[in-house]
Amino acid sequence: MKNALYDNWALFLGMIMLMVANGLLVTLLTIRGAGLGFSDLTISIMQAAYPLGALAGTAIAPRLVEKVGHIRAFSALASLVSIAAILHLLTSDPATWSAMRFLAGVCYPGLYVITESWLSAKSENKNRAQILSLYFMIWMAGPAIGTALVAAPDPSGNMLFGLVSILISLSIVPLLLSGNKAPDYEVPDRMSVRRLYGISPTAVVGNFVSATAVAAWFIALPLFALARGMTTAQASGVLVIAMIVGALVQYPVGWISDKTDRRLVLAGLGVIGGVTCLWMFLDASPTSMIVGFSILAGASLPMYAVCTAHANDHLKSSQIVAASGTMLFILNVGQFIGILIGPNMVSIADGRGFVMFLLVLCFMVTVVALVRRAQEVAPEDTGSWQAMPVLGAPQSGVLQTESRLAEEEEGNLD
């Protein structure tokens, strides 16, 4: 672990700064928008521009990296995101904010592709698991740290936006000064949604529904907390606690999913999430909200990883990169819909409409998983589960493929 961290410190440092900045900006825009008098619909449209941009970015970024190289592409994309963050300070126009969120959505996938392909080129069979673990720890810790920073004192109202821009700009520096040689890169193939659905319907539907749920509560939870009379610091604190719990349960859930049918695990997570939502529907106290959304995060955040692992169980090693791009596309579509709907449910039935929306989504995950389990027997040979982020998820197919190939090589040697 120490060697993996030392050898890749520049990439990890740049990535943690990017993720902290992204987590800070997402929550900051929701809370600041509410303070400026933006309606729930306006906030949802503004935030939904990010996954909409990511849909374009996932197609544009790989070709940009192939054309101009890793370092130039990374520098250009990071600079654009930094500019977008600062532009939020110059105007309170919702349309401009939405355009900047769209621009960030276009740019961030490129930053993820560059980082992952670089890590892939530098990793070997003996340390790939360590690098992958560190990589996803950053993906889970970064947004939580960024969200926590929303509670920092900001008398002028401008400091936090400036901090976002500084972090993004600084993320370029380690890569430029590390002396690491950029690896070769080829644009990965993309598997059609229909083909992936034919291979693993559970993964496709489960990924879409869980992404909708996670995006809905991640964006709307601060609004939900503010509507309950909480301060900005308290609202961001509730979200941070939920994200930490979601990160902590990733590996226990993964261990269980490696030991049993992953669809049962997915159904169980849906039941836990649904029961929790029902509890919050019946009890609107602050305690139930804090505890309830922490449990909901613990149930919903691992769903993407379980769905991806289930899909990989049915895929050949040569198909994983193409399938991961499709999974990312489905994820972004789900996030787009969740962000559009979630904030607008906060004002319905004194917030209970928001909770019921999440309950329905959890119920859908459970039904899909159980129906598919009744229709098809689980594969006997399953790959190892890997924790994966949902919020701004990377296209992790390259590292997944090489991890799978390494496992197969070890199995052949045995």
C-alpha positions, 0 to 999 in steps of 0.5 A: 500500500505504501509503495502504491501511494508513493509511486502514484502520489501525483495522480492521487493528490490531483484526484483528491483535489478534484473530488473535494472541489466537485463535492464542495461545488455541488452542495454549495450551489444547491444551498447558495441557490436556495439562499438566492431564491431559486425555486426547487425546479430551477435548482433541479434543472441547474444541477441536472445540467451536470449529468447531461454534460457528462453524457456528452463528455463521456463521448468527447473526452476519450477522443480529445485525449487520443488527439492531444495527449494526457497532459494537454487534455488534463490541463485544458479540461481542469482550466475550463472547470476552474473558470466555470467555478469562478463564473458562478460568482459573477452572476446569479443568473440561473441560466448561466449557472446551468451552463457552467454545470453543463461545462463541468459535466463535459470536462470532468469525464475527461479528467477521470479518463486521463487519471485512470488510464495513467494509473492503469499504465503504471500498475502491475499485477502485484499492486493493481488491487492496492492501487484500485483500493486507493483510487476508490477510497479517494472517490468516496472520501473526496466528495464527503470532505468537499461537502463538509467544507460547505460549513466553513465560515465564509463572511463574504460569500465568495471564499468557497467558490474561490477555494473550488477554483484553487483546488481544481487549478492546483490539481494540475500541478502534481502531474506537471511536476512529477515527471511521469511519462504519459501512457499510450491511449486508445478510444475504448469501444462502447457496447449498446444498451440493448446488448448489455441488457440482453447480457444482464438485465438486472445490472442495467435496470438496477444501475439506472434506478439506483443512480436515480435514487442516489442523485435525488437524495444527494442533491435534494437532501440539503434542501430537505434539511433546510426546509426542516429548519436546519442551518447551512452547516447542519444541512451539509453535516447531514449529507456528510454523515450519510456519505461517510456511512455509505462509504463504510458499508461498501466493503462489507456489502461487497464481501457478502455479495462475493459469497452469495447471489448478488441479486439477493444482496441487491434485493436486500439493499432495496428492502433496507432502503424502502423500510427506512424511507417508510420510517422517515415518512411516518416520523418527520423528526430531525433524528429520524432524518439524520439516521434514516438518510444515513441508512438509506445511503448505506443501502443505495450507494453500494448498489452501483458496485453490486450491479457492475459486479453482477454484469461482470460475472456475465461478461468476458474480460474483453467486453468489460471496457466496452460494457463499463462505458455503457454502464456509465452512460446509464448511470448519467441518465439515471442521475439526470432524471433523479436530479430533475425529480428529487428537489421538486418532491421536497415541497410536496406533502411537507417533504413526504413526497420526496421520501415516498419517491425514494421508497418507490425507487428502492421497491423497484430495485427489490422487485427487479432483483427478485424477478430476475433471480426467479428467472435465471440461475446465478453464474457459478464463477463470479469475479471479485467485487470492487467498491465503486463510487456513484457520484461522478463515477469514472469509467473504471473498465480499464482497471477492472479488465486488467484486474480480471486478467490478472486473476485469470492468469493466477488461476491458470498458474494454479 
